[in-house]
Amino acid sequence: MRIFSSSIDKKLKNIYVPKFISNGNTLSDSKKIFRRLLRLAKKESRLEGTSHLPKNYGNFLLKQSLSKDKTKNIIEELRNRVNAYIEKRSKTDPEEYKKEIEKSTTFNSLVRQEIGKGNI
């Protein structure tokens, strides 16, 4: 099974691999980290059942996030915190971070755990 099965996977790869490289990882390690995170996200999607959502559900979420609702800022803030956490961990202790990613059942569970610890 190919990990990059859709154009969205390739777009995400083109966004995140350069970020990992800019944090001091090699191209090979950056690709491995991305593949691991993508696999975890897809596994979590299957477990949560979100892989079977209607195709237009993303449009609904986009419209909802673009509304004047105050929750929009919360979603953006969380995304910014998670991205900052990923950058910080891949710079400060990349080997330990890779081990934690591999030990984690899903990327979401890793994020939840780090939020609980106050790291995100």
MARBA-3410 file (N, C-alpha, C, O; in Angstrom, 1 decimal):
120
0.8,-1.2,0.0,0.0,0.0,0.0,0.9,1.2,0.0,1.8,1.4,0.8 ~ 0.6,2.2,-0.9,1.4,3.4,-1.0,0.9,4.4,0.0,-0.4,4.5,0.2 ~ 1.8,5.0,0.8,1.3,6.0,1.8,0.8,7.2,1.2,-0.2,7.8,1.7 ~ 1.4,7.7,0.1,0.9,9.0,-0.5,-0.2,8.6,-1.6,0.1,8.6,-2.8 ~ -1.4,8.3,-1.1,-2.4,7.8,-2.0,-3.3,8.9,-2.6,-4.0,8.7,-3.5
-3.2,10.1,-2.2,-4.0,11.2,-2.7,-3.2,12.5,-2.9,-2.1,12.6,-2.4 ~ -3.8,13.4,-3.6,-3.1,14.7,-3.8,-3.0,15.4,-2.5,-2.0,16.2,-2.4 ~ -3.9,15.3,-1.6,-3.8,16.0,-0.3,-2.6,15.4,0.4,-1.9,16.2,1.1 ~ -2.3,14.1,0.4,-1.1,13.6,1.0,0.1,14.2,0.5,1.1,14.6,1.2 ~ 0.2,14.4,-0.8,1.4,15.0,-1.5,1.5,16.4,-1.1,2.6,16.9,-0.9
0.4,17.1,-1.0,0.4,18.5,-0.6,0.9,18.7,0.8,1.7,19.6,1.1 ~ 0.4,17.8,1.7,0.9,17.8,3.1,2.4,17.5,3.2,3.1,18.1,3.9 ~ 2.8,16.6,2.4,4.3,16.2,2.3,5.1,17.4,1.9,6.1,17.7,2.5 ~ 4.6,18.1,0.9,5.3,19.3,0.4,5.4,20.4,1.4,6.3,21.3,1.4 ~ 4.4,20.4,2.3,4.4,21.5,3.4,5.3,21.1,4.6,6.1,21.8,5.0
5.1,19.8,5.1,5.8,19.4,6.3,7.2,18.9,6.2,8.0,19.2,7.1 ~ 7.6,18.3,5.1,9.0,17.8,5.0,9.9,19.0,5.0,11.0,18.9,5.7 ~ 9.7,20.1,4.3,10.6,21.2,4.4,10.7,21.8,5.8,11.7,22.3,6.2 ~ 9.6,21.7,6.5,9.6,22.2,7.9,10.5,21.4,8.8,11.3,21.9,9.6 ~ 10.4,20.1,8.6,11.3,19.2,9.4,12.7,19.4,9.0,13.6,19.3,9.8
13.0,19.6,7.7,14.4,19.8,7.2,14.9,21.1,7.8,16.0,21.2,8.3 ~ 14.0,22.2,7.9,14.5,23.5,8.4,14.8,23.4,9.9,15.4,24.2,10.5 ~ 14.2,22.3,10.5,14.5,22.1,12.0,15.7,21.3,12.2,16.0,20.8,13.3 ~ 16.5,21.0,11.2,17.8,20.3,11.3,17.7,18.8,11.0,18.7,18.1,11.1 ~ 16.6,18.3,10.5,16.5,16.9,10.2,17.0,16.7,8.7,17.0,17.6,7.9
17.5,15.5,8.4,17.9,15.2,7.1,16.7,15.0,6.2,15.6,14.8,6.8 ~ 16.9,15.0,4.9,15.7,14.8,4.0,15.1,13.4,4.3,13.9,13.2,4.4 ~ 16.0,12.4,4.4,15.5,11.0,4.7,14.7,11.0,6.0,13.7,10.4,6.1 ~ 15.3,11.5,7.1,14.6,11.5,8.4,13.3,12.3,8.3,12.3,11.9,8.9 ~ 13.3,13.4,7.6,12.1,14.2,7.5,11.0,13.5,6.8,9.8,13.5,7.2
11.3,12.7,5.7,10.3,11.9,5.0,9.8,10.8,5.9,8.6,10.5,5.9 ~ 10.7,10.2,6.7,10.3,9.1,7.6,9.4,9.7,8.7,8.3,9.0,9.0 ~ 9.7,10.8,9.2,8.8,11.4,10.3,7.4,11.7,9.7,6.4,11.4,10.3 ~ 7.4,12.3,8.5,6.2,12.6,7.8,5.4,11.4,7.5,4.2,11.3,7.8 ~ 6.0,10.3,7.0,5.3,9.1,6.7,4.7,8.5,8.0,3.5,8.0,8.0
5.4,8.6,9.1,4.9,8.0,10.4,3.7,8.8,10.8,2.7,8.3,11.3 ~ 3.8,10.2,10.8,2.7,11.0,11.2,1.5,10.8,10.3,0.4,10.8,10.8 ~ 1.7,10.6,9.0,0.6,10.4,8.1,-0.1,9.1,8.3,-1.3,9.0,8.3 ~ 0.7,8.1,8.6,0.1,6.7,8.9,-0.7,6.8,10.2,-1.8,6.3,10.3 ~ -0.1,7.5,11.2,-0.9,7.7,12.5,-2.2,8.4,12.2,-3.2,8.1,12.8
-2.1,9.5,11.4,-3.4,10.2,11.2,-4.4,9.4,10.4,-5.6,9.5,10.8 ~ -3.9,8.6,9.5,-4.9,7.8,8.7,-5.4,6.7,9.6,-6.6,6.3,9.5 ~ -4.6,6.1,10.4,-5.1,5.1,11.4,-6.1,5.6,12.3,-7.2,5.0,12.5 ~ -5.8,6.8,12.8,-6.8,7.5,13.8,-8.1,7.8,13.0,-9.1,7.7,13.6 ~ -8.0,8.2,11.8,-9.2,8.5,11.0,-10.0,7.3,10.9,-11.3,7.4,11.0
-9.4,6.2,10.6,-10.2,4.9,10.4,-10.8,4.5,11.8,-12.0,4.1,11.8 ~ -10.0,4.6,12.9,-10.6,4.3,14.2,-11.7,5.2,14.6,-12.7,4.7,15.2 ~ -11.6,6.5,14.3,-12.7,7.4,14.7,-13.8,7.4,13.7,-14.9,7.9,14.0 ~ -13.7,6.8,12.5,-14.7,6.7,11.6,-14.8,8.0,10.7,-15.7,8.2,9.9 ~ -13.8,8.9,10.9,-13.9,10.1,10.1,-13.4,9.9,8.6,-13.6,10.8,7.8
-12.9,8.8,8.3,-12.5,8.5,6.9,-13.8,8.3,6.1,-13.7,8.3,4.8 ~ -14.9,8.1,6.7,-16.1,7.8,6.0,-17.1,9.0,5.9,-18.3,8.8,5.6 ~ -16.6,10.1,6.3,-17.4,11.3,6.2,-17.8,11.7,4.8,-17.0,11.4,3.9 ~ -18.9,12.4,4.6,-19.2,12.8,3.2,-18.1,13.7,2.7,-17.5,14.4,3.4 ~ -18.0,13.7,1.3,-16.9,14.5,0.7,-17.1,16.0,1.0,-16.1,16.7,1.0
-18.3,16.4,1.1,-18.6,17.8,1.3,-18.5,18.3,2.7,-18.7,19.4,3.0 ~ -18.1,17.4,3.6,-18.0,17.7,5.0,-16.9,18.7,5.3,-17.0,19.6,6.1 ~ -15.8,18.6,4.5,-14.7,19.6,4.6,-15.2,21.0,4.3,-14.8,21.9,4.9 ~ -16.1,21.1,3.3,-16.6,22.4,2.9,-17.4,23.0,4.0,-17.4,24.1,4.3 ~ -18.2,22.1,4.7,-19.0,22.5,5.8,-18.1,23.0,6.9,-18.3,24.1,7.5
-17.0,22.3,7.2,-16.1,22.7,8.3,-15.4,24.0,7.9,-15.2,24.9,8.8 ~ -15.1,24.2,6.6,-14.4,25.4,6.2,-15.3,26.6,6.4,-14.9,27.6,6.9 ~ -16.6,26.4,5.9,-17.5,27.5,6.1,-17.7,27.9,7.6,-17.8,29.0,8.0 ~ -17.8,26.8,8.4,-17.9,27.0,9.9,-16.7,27.8,10.4,-16.8,28.6,11.3 ~ -15.5,27.4,10.0,-14.3,28.0,10.5,-14.1,29.5,10.0,-13.5,30.3,10.7
-14.7,29.8,8.9,-14.6,31.1,8.3,-15.7,32.1,8.9,-15.7,33.3,8.6 ~ -16.6,31.5,9.7,-17.7,32.3,10.3,-17.1,33.3,11.3,-15.9,33.1,11.7 ~ -17.9,34.2,11.8,-17.4,35.2,12.8,-17.4,34.6,14.2,-17.2,35.3,15.1 ~ -17.6,33.3,14.3,-17.7,32.6,15.6,-16.4,32.7,16.3,-15.3,32.7,15.7 ~ -16.4,32.9,17.6,-15.2,33.0,18.4,-14.4,31.7,18.5,-13.3,31.7,18.8
-15.1,30.5,18.2,-14.3,29.3,18.3,-13.3,29.2,17.2,-12.3,28.4,17.3 ~ -13.4,30.0,16.1,-12.4,30.0,15.1,-11.0,30.3,15.6,-10.0,29.7,15.3 ~ -10.9,31.3,16.5,-9.7,31.6,17.1,-9.1,30.5,18.0,-7.9,30.3,18.0 ~ -9.9,29.7,18.6,-9.5,28.6,19.4,-8.8,27.5,18.5,-7.8,27.0,18.8 ~ -9.5,27.2,17.4,-8.9,26.2,16.4,-7.6,26.7,15.9,-6.7,25.9,15.8
-7.5,28.0,15.5,-6.3,28.5,15.0,-5.2,28.5,16.0,-4.0,28.2,15.7 ~ -5.5,28.8,17.2,-4.6,28.9,18.3,-4.0,27.5,18.6,-2.8,27.3,18.8 ~ -4.9,26.5,18.6,-4.4,25.1,18.8,-3.5,24.6,17.7,-2.5,24.0,18.0 ~ -3.9,24.9,16.5,-3.1,24.6,15.3,-1.7,25.2,15.5,-0.6,24.6,15.2 ~ -1.7,26.5,15.8,-0.4,27.2,16.0,0.5,26.6,17.1,1.7,26.4,17.0
-0.2,26.2,18.2,0.5,25.6,19.3,1.1,24.2,18.9,2.2,23.9,19.3 ~ 0.3,23.4,18.2,0.8,22.1,17.8,2.0,22.2,16.8,3.0,21.5,17.0 ~ 1.9,23.2,15.9,3.0,23.4,14.9,4.2,23.9,15.7,5.3,23.4,15.4 ~ 4.1,24.8,16.6,5.2,25.2,17.4,5.8,24.1,18.2,7.1,24.0,18.3 ~ 5.0,23.2,18.8,5.5,22.1,19.5,6.3,21.2,18.6,7.4,20.7,19.0
5.8,20.9,17.4,6.5,20.0,16.5,7.8,20.6,16.1,8.8,19.9,16.2 ~ 7.9,21.8,15.8,9.1,22.5,15.5,10.1,22.4,16.6,11.3,22.1,16.5 ~ 9.6,22.8,17.8,10.5,22.8,19.0,11.1,21.4,19.3,12.3,21.3,19.5 ~ 10.2,20.4,19.3,10.7,19.1,19.7,11.6,18.5,18.6,12.6,17.8,19.0 ~ 11.3,18.8,17.3,12.2,18.2,16.3,13.6,19.0,16.3,14.5,18.5,15.7
13.7,20.2,16.9,14.9,20.9,17.0,15.7,20.5,18.3,16.9,20.2,18.2 ~ 15.0,20.5,19.4,15.7,20.3,20.7,16.2,18.9,20.9,17.3,18.6,21.4 ~ 15.3,17.9,20.7,15.7,16.5,20.9,15.0,15.6,19.9,14.1,14.9,20.2 ~ 15.5,15.6,18.6,14.8,14.9,17.6,14.7,13.4,17.8,13.7,12.7,17.4 ~ 15.8,12.8,18.4,15.8,11.3,18.6,14.7,10.9,19.6,13.9,10.0,19.4
14.6,11.7,20.7,13.6,11.4,21.7,12.2,11.6,21.1,11.3,10.8,21.4 ~ 12.0,12.7,20.3,10.8,13.0,19.7,10.3,11.8,18.8,9.2,11.4,18.8 ~ 11.3,11.3,18.0,11.0,10.2,17.1,10.5,9.0,17.9,9.6,8.3,17.5 ~ 11.2,8.7,19.0,10.8,7.6,19.9,9.4,7.8,20.4,8.6,6.8,20.4 ~ 9.1,9.0,20.8,7.7,9.2,21.4,6.7,9.1,20.3,5.6,8.6,20.5
7.0,9.5,19.1,6.0,9.3,18.0,5.8,7.9,17.7,4.7,7.4,17.5 ~ 6.9,7.1,17.7,6.8,5.7,17.4,6.0,4.9,18.5,5.3,4.0,18.2 ~ 6.2,5.4,19.8,5.5,4.7,20.9,4.0,5.1,20.9,3.2,4.3,21.4 ~ 3.7,6.2,20.4,2.3,6.7,20.5,1.4,5.9,19.5,1.8,5.6,18.4 ~ 0.2,5.6,20.0,-0.7,4.9,19.1,-1.3,5.8,18.0,-1.4,5.3,16.8
-1.5,7.0,18.2,-1.9,8.0,17.2,-1.3,9.3,17.5,-0.9,9.6,18.6 ~ -1.2,10.2,16.5,-0.7,11.5,16.6,-1.6,12.3,17.6,-1.1,13.1,18.4 ~ -2.9,12.1,17.5,-3.8,12.8,18.4,-3.6,12.5,19.8,-3.6,13.3,20.7 ~ -3.3,11.2,20.1,-3.0,10.8,21.5,-1.8,11.4,22.0,-1.7,11.8,23.2 ~ -0.8,11.6,21.1,0.5,12.2,21.5,0.2,13.7,21.8,0.7,14.2,22.8
-0.6,14.4,21.0,-1.0,15.8,21.2,-1.7,15.9,22.5,-1.5,16.8,23.3 ~ -2.7,15.0,22.7,-3.5,15.1,24.0,-2.6,14.9,25.2,-2.8,15.6,26.2 ~ -1.7,14.0,25.1,-0.8,13.7,26.2,0.0,14.9,26.5,0.2,15.3,27.7 ~ 0.6,15.6,25.5,1.4,16.8,25.7,0.6,18.0,26.1,1.1,18.8,26.9 ~ -0.7,18.1,25.7,-1.5,19.1,26.3,-1.7,18.9,27.7,-1.7,19.8,28.5
-2.0,17.6,28.1,-2.1,17.3,29.5,-0.9,17.6,30.4,-1.1,18.0,31.5 ~ 0.3,17.5,29.8,1.5,17.8,30.5,1.8,19.3,30.5,2.6,19.8,31.2 ~ 1.0,20.1,29.7,1.2,21.5,29.7,2.3,21.9,28.7,2.7,23.1,28.7 ~ 2.7,21.0,27.8,3.7,21.3,26.8,3.1,22.0,25.5,3.9,22.5,24.7 ~ 1.9,21.8,25.3,1.2,22.5,24.2,0.2,23.5,24.7,-0.5,24.1,23.9
END
